[in-house]
Amino acid sequence: MSHLILDIGNTRTKVAVFADGKMQTLSTCQRIDRDEITTLCQQHGVTRAIASVVGEAPDFEQLLPADVMSHFHRFSVHSRMPVSIDYDTPQTLGVDRLAAVVGAHTMAEGTPLLVIDAGTCITIDLLDDANCYQGGAILPGLQMKYNALNHFTASLPLVELAPDERNGHRTAPLTGKSTRESILAGVGRATVYEIQGFIEEYKKRYPDIKLFLTGGDADFFVNQLFFPTFAVPNLVLIGLDKLLELNT
């Protein structure tokens, strides 16, 4: 039995097919194409589908084949979940944050868990030792910080990470020898230190806490954090696949 998983984010959409808990295909796009979805469903025998929507939602009835639409679930804070929620404003909670926590819960043996999603924004979320989602923190992602320095100053250039800088093969310099390197040092290292500070504070409260790292910039951070880390690029998709089983 195959599942279609849609993770619709702020800047891009991930489209995946899972079968028996394992990802079979994955593609990333800015706009979902109905014909491509139909072909994907036919090729893989998709019977059910789930979507997590942070950005603008498509018309799912027009997007999905009728037989899949009849077994479609749009994930929300009201969905069945393997964790409980203690959050003051659940109506404002990004469902991708919850899906990532469920993905970590699916992969981990026991709690507590700290899930860091390094994307457009960086989110840090806690699943406590009572299996309860407690919330966390939201901070600007790397590129958002680079954009801000360029936008709000008269002379600082726009920095975009080169592939070997983004994938963790090069760490941010400690002492920048040019304006670009100084920006890399300030943004890159400061963000590492921010995340590390959160980890250390949670470690004081939960000595046995496990750390999961996901998101487009996960590779940048994975070798720079001073804490054993499970780097799982598609943690949200893993969580959505589990949630589909619980809700259809």
C-alpha positions in Angstrom: 0.0 0.0 0.0 1.6 3.3 -1.1 1.1 6.7 0.4 1.4 10.1 -1.3 3.0 12.7 1.1 2.9 16.4 0.4 4.9 18.8 2.5 3.9 22.3 1.3 6.3 24.9 2.9 7.0 28.6 2.7 9.2 28.4 -0.4 8.9 24.9 -1.8 6.9 21.7 -1.8 8.2 18.2 -1.3 6.3 15.4 -3.0 7.1 11.8 -1.8 5.7 8.3 -2.1 6.1 5.9 0.8 5.4 2.2 0.9 5.6 0.1 4.0 7.2 3.0 5.9 10.0 3.5 3.4 10.4 6.4 1.0 10.2 5.3 -2.7 10.4 8.6 -4.5 11.1 12.3 -3.6 10.9 15.5 -5.7 10.9 19.1 -4.8 9.1 21.9 -6.7 7.6 25.4 -6.3 4.3 24.5 -7.8 2.6 21.1 -7.8 1.6 19.8 -11.2 -1.7 17.8 -11.4 -0.6 15.7 -14.3 2.6 14.7 -12.5 0.7 13.8 -9.4 -1.7 11.6 -11.4 1.2 9.9 -13.1 3.0 9.4 -9.8 -0.1 7.9 -8.2 -0.7 5.5 -11.1 2.9 4.4 -11.3 3.2 3.6 -7.6 -0.4 2.4 -6.9 -1.0 5.2 -4.4 -4.2 4.6 -2.3 -4.0 7.3 0.4 -2.5 10.8 0.7 -1.7 13.4 3.4 -0.6 17.0 3.2 1.1 19.4 5.6 0.5 23.0 4.5 2.4 26.0 5.8 2.3 28.1 2.6 -0.7 28.6 0.3 -2.8 25.5 0.0 -3.8 24.1 -3.5 -7.2 22.9 -4.4 -6.7 19.3 -3.3 -9.9 18.1 -5.0 -8.6 19.4 -8.3 -5.0 18.2 -7.6 -5.6 14.6 -6.5 -7.2 11.7 -8.4 -10.7 11.0 -7.1 -9.9 7.6 -5.6 -6.9 9.1 -3.7 -8.9 12.1 -2.7 -11.4 9.8 -1.0 -8.6 8.7 1.4 -6.9 12.1 1.8 -6.1 13.8 5.1 -4.9 17.3 5.6 -2.8 17.3 8.8 -3.8 19.7 11.5 -3.5 20.1 15.3 -6.8 18.3 15.5 -5.5 15.2 13.8 -4.8 11.9 15.7 -1.2 11.9 16.9 1.0 9.6 18.9 1.9 12.6 21.1 -0.1 15.1 23.2 0.2 18.9 22.8 0.7 21.5 25.5 0.8 24.8 23.5 -1.0 28.0 24.3 -2.0 28.9 20.7 -2.3 25.6 18.8 -4.2 27.5 16.0 -0.9 29.3 15.2 1.3 26.3 15.4 3.1 25.3 12.2 2.0 21.8 11.4 5.4 21.0 9.9 6.9 21.5 13.4 4.5 18.8 14.7 5.1 16.5 11.8 8.9 16.7 12.4 8.4 15.8 16.1 6.2 12.9 15.2 8.9 11.7 12.7 11.5 11.8 15.4 9.2 10.0 17.8 8.7 7.3 15.2 12.5 6.8 14.8 13.6 7.2 18.4 13.4 4.8 21.3 11.9 6.8 24.2 11.9 10.5 25.0 12.7 13.4 25.5 13.5 14.6 22.0 14.7 17.9 20.7 14.0 18.5 17.0 15.8 21.3 15.1 14.5 22.1 11.6 17.0 24.3 9.8 15.1 25.8 6.9 13.9 29.3 5.9 13.4 29.7 9.6 15.1 27.6 12.2 12.6 25.9 14.6 13.6 24.1 17.8 10.9 21.9 19.3 10.7 19.8 22.5 8.9 16.5 23.1 9.3 16.0 26.8 9.7 12.8 28.9 5.9 12.5 29.2 5.6 12.3 25.4 4.1 15.8 25.3 4.9 18.4 22.7 5.8 21.6 24.7 6.6 24.0 21.9 10.1 25.6 21.4 11.7 28.5 19.5 11.7 30.1 16.1 14.7 32.1 14.8 15.8 33.4 11.4 17.5 30.9 9.1 20.9 31.5 7.6 19.8 32.9 4.3 17.2 35.2 6.0 20.0 36.7 8.1 22.2 37.2 5.0 19.3 38.9 3.2 18.7 41.2 6.2 22.3 42.4 6.3 22.1 43.3 2.6 18.6 44.8 2.7 19.0 47.0 5.8 22.5 48.4 5.1 23.8 50.6 2.4 27.0 48.7 1.5 27.0 45.1 2.7 26.8 42.6 -0.1 24.2 39.8 -0.4 25.9 36.5 0.6 24.7 33.2 -0.7 26.5 30.0 0.5 28.5 28.1 -2.0 27.7 24.3 -2.2 30.8 23.3 -0.1 29.9 25.9 2.5 26.3 24.8 2.7 26.9 21.1 2.9 29.2 21.4 5.9 32.5 20.7 4.1 33.7 24.2 5.1 32.9 25.8 8.5 32.3 29.5 8.9 35.6 31.3 9.6 36.3 32.6 13.1 38.1 35.7 11.8 36.8 37.1 8.5 39.6 38.5 6.2 37.1 40.1 3.8 33.6 41.6 4.1 32.1 38.4 2.8 34.1 36.2 5.2 33.2 38.6 8.1 29.5 38.1 7.3 30.0 34.3 7.1 31.8 34.4 10.4 29.1 36.6 12.1 26.0 34.8 10.7 27.3 31.2 10.5 29.0 31.0 13.9 26.4 33.1 15.7 23.7 30.8 14.5 25.6 27.7 15.6 26.2 29.3 19.0 22.5 30.1 19.3 21.4 26.6 18.6 24.2 25.2 20.8 22.9 27.4 23.6 19.4 26.0 23.4 20.8 22.4 23.3 22.9 23.0 26.4 19.9 24.5 28.4 17.7 21.6 27.4 20.5 19.1 28.3 20.5 20.6 31.9 16.8 19.8 32.2 16.8 16.5 30.3 20.2 14.8 30.6 19.0 11.9 28.4 17.6 14.1 25.6 18.1 13.0 22.0 18.7 15.6 19.2 17.3 15.3 15.7 18.4 17.7 12.9 16.5 18.2 9.7 15.8 20.9 7.0 17.6 22.3 4.0 20.5 23.7 6.0 21.0 20.6 8.3 24.3 19.7 6.6 25.7 23.1 7.5 25.1 22.5 11.2 25.5 18.8 11.7 29.3 18.7 12.1 29.4 22.0 14.1 27.1 21.2 17.0 28.9 19.8 20.1 26.3 17.2 20.8 25.5 13.7 19.3 23.0 14.4 16.5 20.7 12.3 14.3 20.6 14.1 11.0 17.4 13.1 9.1 16.8 15.1 6.0 13.2 14.1 5.5 12.0 13.9 9.1 8.8 15.8 8.3 7.9 13.3 5.5 8.5 10.4 7.9 6.2 12.0 10.4 3.5 12.6 7.9 3.6 9.0 6.7 3.0 7.8 10.3 0.2 10.4 10.7 -1.5 9.1 7.6 -1.7 5.7 9.1 -3.4 7.1 12.2 -5.9 9.3 10.3 -7.3 7.3 7.4 
